[in-house]
């Protein structure tokens, strides 16, 4: 009540309706804009400046708006609008009034959570001014790139959980070249557009290698990438290490030729059977040396001391679908885009030579050094704007720990795991995954997501399939059914693996069920037909009931999307 701001939250179907109605209103408003009036010439007056008495009066100063600004937040599951927020502009003095009223609270919050004042937080990433200062010679050598990368401000990335070391809130990493953000097509990354000189410098460095082709460049600084696979890669990757550091090498899984054993402490897609086992791999020195390796195999960066930068060159899966403008942009930045024949290189460990190869030493002006590690890429969140100063473990990330302490439960010996199934939940499984912040759950799996593509016809059916694909990317769903009957029987065509006869993972693995139905049509039909069960909307409720009766999950998060309409206050 102390803040002059009203927040309205719309959820589920209401959110989608709100966003659509606002978009329609904006479109109609833009069409209805009146034309600018044409000023009539004053009769009988000569040309020139008007008399002072005839000059237009100065406009009245804009008065502060008296109404309270309203921030509208809408959750539209699986919808592009969720990732495309509209700018809301405040009127008159609303903004200054809001800032004044919140100044003390914002200052206390920044101090409590370790966030610097706006514009001063470190790690926001390289600026255009820093890029302008970079020289791009025709013949690029390692010291040119190293000097440039040590002279820029590195962005703090808080996503990329598959590589971020445990207990570390952020990593210094960013992507150049081709990316594919959620809900959008292939495009050049934001850093590519902001940093053309740095991008061209990195691309020219790689072109010193024979037969190299790539669409994307991942840059990493001063962190040990966890054991992971690069699921978005097509074909081989090339890596090279820069900086003054000792120790640390690239470890790549290789059961046949490996001579260094590691215990697998990560669940990885396609390699879950390795969890808890000791497996063989090869250690490869990448410092000032090019190494060609298969990023689809498990790999990690070994410990090191000093300042280490790794650059990974790879081809983004689906690169042939990029539009002409994107291709032209990358080629203009000296990217050697792979041809269609490169498709034969494959995307998985079964299609690539599993061994890593030392391609060559690299000429470096200034000093030798010791071995180095690697680090690789998964898509970086392009809109990452969370930046902290001071400790790498910001205080605002400790809320779950404080809750666990308040619960008085000892988690040291516990090895909890969580299996989630979602039905018509959009990104709903994400709410269940939030439990892993509350509980020390390392093994969290979204076993299955299901939608009903026949719910509204062809267009909405395609949206239903899109929601499954979103869940596959966002919460790593292992399987997904688009047909209601497949969800009911627990077997059918999987929209994630695109395979028929896929079974839902066993019921003993399901711990949380997240589901949603609309109650309005059911209620209306029951009133009209006295309990007849042939209404098509009721089949969702029957499907959920059948699933819960068969599998008996311990926890159910069940949503009635139109509850406010059916049961108004």
MOPE-V774619 format. One record per residue. SS is DSSP state (alpha for helix, beta for strand, coil for the rest). OMEGA is omega in whole degrees, 0 to 359 (999 if undefined). D_LAST is the distance of its C-alpha to the last C-alpha in whole Angstrom. Layout:
ss: [SS	SS]
omega: [OMEGA	OMEGA]
d_last: [D_LAST	D_LAST]
This chain:
ss: [coil	coil	coil	coil	beta	beta	beta	beta	beta	beta	coil	alpha	alpha	alpha	alpha	alpha	alpha	alpha	alpha	alpha	alpha	alpha	alpha	alpha	alpha	alpha	alpha	alpha	alpha	alpha	alpha	coil	coil	coil	coil	coil	coil	coil	coil	coil	coil	coil	coil	coil	coil	coil	coil	coil	coil	coil	coil	coil	coil	coil	coil	coil	coil	coil	coil	coil	coil	coil	coil	coil	coil	coil	coil	coil	beta	beta	beta	beta	beta	beta	coil	coil	coil	coil	coil	alpha	alpha	alpha	alpha	coil	coil	coil	coil	coil	coil	coil	coil	coil	coil	alpha	alpha	alpha	alpha	alpha	alpha	alpha	alpha	alpha	alpha	alpha	alpha	alpha	alpha	alpha	alpha	alpha	alpha	alpha	alpha	coil	coil	coil	coil	coil	coil	coil	coil	coil	coil	beta	coil	coil	coil	alpha	alpha	alpha	alpha	alpha	coil	coil	coil	coil	coil	coil	coil	coil	coil	alpha	alpha	alpha	alpha	alpha	alpha	alpha	alpha	alpha	coil	coil	coil	coil	beta	beta	beta	coil	coil	coil	coil	coil	coil	coil	coil	coil	coil	coil	coil	coil	beta	beta	beta	beta	beta	beta	beta	beta	beta	coil	coil	coil	coil	coil	coil	coil	beta	beta	coil	alpha	alpha	alpha	alpha	alpha	coil	alpha	alpha	alpha	alpha	alpha	alpha	alpha	alpha	alpha	alpha	alpha	coil	coil	coil	coil	coil	coil	coil	coil	coil	beta	beta	beta	beta	beta	beta	coil	coil	coil	coil	coil	coil	beta	coil	coil	coil	coil	beta	beta	beta	beta	beta	beta	beta	beta	beta	beta	coil	coil	beta	beta	beta	coil	coil	beta	beta	beta	beta	coil	coil	coil	coil	coil	coil	beta	beta	beta	beta	coil	coil	coil	coil	coil	coil	coil	coil	alpha	alpha	alpha	coil	coil	coil	beta	beta	beta	beta	beta	beta	beta	coil	coil	beta	coil	beta	beta	beta	beta	beta	coil	coil	coil	coil	coil	beta	beta	beta	coil	coil	beta	beta	beta	coil	coil	beta	beta	beta	beta	beta	beta	beta	beta	coil	coil	alpha	alpha	alpha	coil	coil	alpha	alpha	alpha	alpha	alpha	alpha	alpha	alpha	alpha	coil	coil	coil	coil	coil	coil	coil	alpha	alpha	alpha	alpha	alpha	alpha	coil	coil	coil	coil	coil	coil	coil	coil	coil	coil	coil	beta	beta	beta	beta	beta	coil	coil	coil	coil	coil	coil	coil	coil	coil	coil	coil	coil	coil	coil	coil	coil	coil	coil	coil	coil	coil	coil	coil	coil	coil	coil	coil	coil	coil	coil	coil	coil	coil	alpha	alpha	alpha	alpha	alpha	alpha	alpha	alpha	alpha	alpha	alpha	alpha	alpha	coil	coil	coil	coil	coil	coil	coil	coil	coil	beta	beta	beta	beta	beta	beta	beta	coil	coil	coil	coil	coil	alpha	alpha	alpha	alpha	alpha	coil	alpha	alpha	alpha	alpha	coil	coil	coil	coil	beta	beta	beta	beta	beta	beta	beta	beta	coil	coil	coil	coil	coil	coil	coil	alpha	alpha	alpha	alpha	alpha	alpha	alpha	alpha	alpha	alpha	alpha	alpha	alpha	alpha	alpha	alpha	alpha	coil	coil	coil	coil	coil	beta	beta	coil	coil	alpha	alpha	alpha	alpha	alpha	alpha	coil	beta	beta	beta	beta	coil	coil	coil	coil	beta	beta	beta	beta	beta	coil	coil	coil	alpha	alpha	alpha	coil	coil	beta	beta	beta	beta	beta	beta	coil	coil	alpha	alpha	alpha	alpha	alpha	alpha	alpha	alpha	alpha	alpha	coil	coil	coil	coil	coil	coil	coil	coil	alpha	alpha	alpha	alpha	alpha	alpha	alpha	alpha	alpha	alpha	alpha	alpha	alpha	alpha	coil	coil	coil	beta	beta	beta	beta	beta	beta	coil	coil	alpha	alpha	alpha	alpha	coil	coil	coil]
omega: [181	182	178	183	178	178	177	182	175	181	175	183	178	179	179	180	180	181	180	180	177	179	178	180	179	180	180	180	180	178	186	181	180	178	179	180	178	182	179	180	179	183	171	179	178	178	179	182	178	175	182	181	182	181	181	178	178	181	179	176	183	182	177	179	183	183	179	178	181	176	182	179	181	174	178	189	177	186	181	182	180	180	178	184	177	178	176	184	178	183	172	184	182	184	181	178	179	180	181	183	185	188	182	181	180	180	179	181	178	180	183	187	174	180	180	177	183	177	183	182	178	173	178	176	182	181	177	179	177	180	180	183	182	176	181	180	178	178	184	176	186	184	176	183	180	179	180	184	176	183	181	173	182	178	175	181	180	175	179	182	183	179	185	181	180	179	180	187	183	176	175	184	172	186	171	178	188	175	175	178	178	175	181	180	179	181	173	180	180	179	177	181	182	190	183	181	178	179	181	179	180	180	181	177	183	184	173	180	180	174	178	177	182	176	190	180	177	179	184	182	167	168	178	179	177	176	186	171	180	189	182	182	172	180	185	174	175	182	175	181	178	176	181	182	179	181	175	175	175	176	180	180	180	184	184	187	184	179	179	183	175	174	182	181	179	171	181	180	181	182	180	181	181	186	179	181	170	185	182	175	180	175	184	179	181	184	181	179	178	176	176	183	180	181	177	173	176	179	181	176	180	182	181	174	180	179	184	176	174	178	181	178	182	178	181	180	180	186	182	181	180	181	185	182	179	178	180	179	182	179	177	177	175	174	175	185	179	177	180	180	181	179	182	179	177	182	186	181	181	182	184	170	186	184	174	187	172	185	181	167	181	179	183	180	175	167	175	180	181	183	184	182	180	174	183	196	157	186	177	176	184	184	182	182	180	183	183	175	180	186	174	178	184	185	182	176	182	184	181	178	180	178	179	178	180	179	179	181	177	184	187	184	183	175	184	174	189	176	188	172	180	177	182	185	182	174	182	177	177	178	177	179	177	178	181	171	181	181	178	186	177	183	178	184	168	189	186	169	183	176	177	185	178	187	186	182	189	185	179	176	177	177	179	178	178	179	177	179	177	179	178	182	189	184	173	179	183	178	180	179	178	180	183	182	177	178	182	182	177	181	179	181	182	180	178	181	182	180	177	177	180	179	172	178	187	184	179	180	185	179	182	173	179	183	180	174	172	185	185	181	179	181	181	182	180	178	185	188	173	171	177	186	182	178	187	180	182	182	176	180	178	180	179	180	179	180	182	178	183	191	175	178	182	184	179	173	190	184	171	191	184	184	182	179	183	184	183	180	999]
d_last: [21	25	25	25	23	20	19	16	16	16	16	18	18	16	19	21	20	20	23	25	23	25	28	28	28	30	33	32	33	36	37	37	39	41	45	47	49	53	54	57	60	62	65	68	67	69	67	66	64	62	64	61	60	59	57	54	52	50	46	44	43	39	37	34	31	29	25	24	24	21	22	20	21	20	21	23	24	28	28	31	28	27	31	31	29	29	31	29	31	30	32	34	34	31	32	35	32	30	33	35	32	31	35	35	32	34	37	36	34	37	40	37	37	40	40	42	41	41	44	46	44	47	47	45	48	51	51	53	55	56	57	59	61	62	65	65	69	70	71	68	69	67	68	66	63	63	64	61	58	59	59	55	52	50	47	45	43	40	40	42	41	44	47	46	47	45	44	45	42	43	47	49	49	48	49	51	52	50	46	43	40	37	36	39	43	46	46	48	47	46	48	51	50	50	53	56	59	58	57	60	62	60	61	64	65	64	66	69	69	70	68	64	61	58	55	53	54	52	53	53	54	54	52	53	51	50	51	50	50	50	48	48	52	54	58	59	58	61	60	62	62	63	63	65	64	66	65	62	62	60	60	60	59	63	63	67	68	66	68	65	62	59	56	53	50	48	46	47	46	49	51	49	52	53	51	53	56	59	60	63	62	64	64	65	66	65	66	67	68	66	65	63	61	58	55	54	55	54	55	55	56	58	59	60	61	62	60	59	58	58	57	56	57	56	55	51	50	50	52	53	50	50	51	54	53	52	55	57	55	56	59	60	59	62	60	62	59	60	61	60	63	61	58	61	60	57	54	55	57	58	60	61	64	62	65	64	67	69	69	71	72	71	73	72	74	74	74	73	71	69	67	63	60	58	54	52	49	46	44	43	40	41	38	39	38	38	41	42	45	47	46	45	43	40	38	35	36	37	33	33	36	35	32	35	37	34	34	38	38	42	42	45	46	43	43	40	39	36	35	32	31	29	27	25	25	26	27	25	28	28	26	28	31	29	30	34	33	32	35	38	38	41	41	37	37	35	36	35	32	31	30	30	32	32	29	29	33	35	34	31	33	35	32	31	35	34	31	33	36	34	33	37	38	35	34	38	36	39	39	36	36	35	35	33	36	37	34	34	38	38	41	42	42	41	40	40	44	45	46	46	46	44	42	39	40	41	38	40	39	35	33	30	28	25	23	21	20	18	16	15	19	20	17	18	22	22	20	23	26	25	25	28	28	30	27	28	24	24	27	25	24	27	29	27	27	31	31	30	32	35	35	33	31	31	28	25	22	20	17	15	15	13	10	7	9	10	7	4	0]
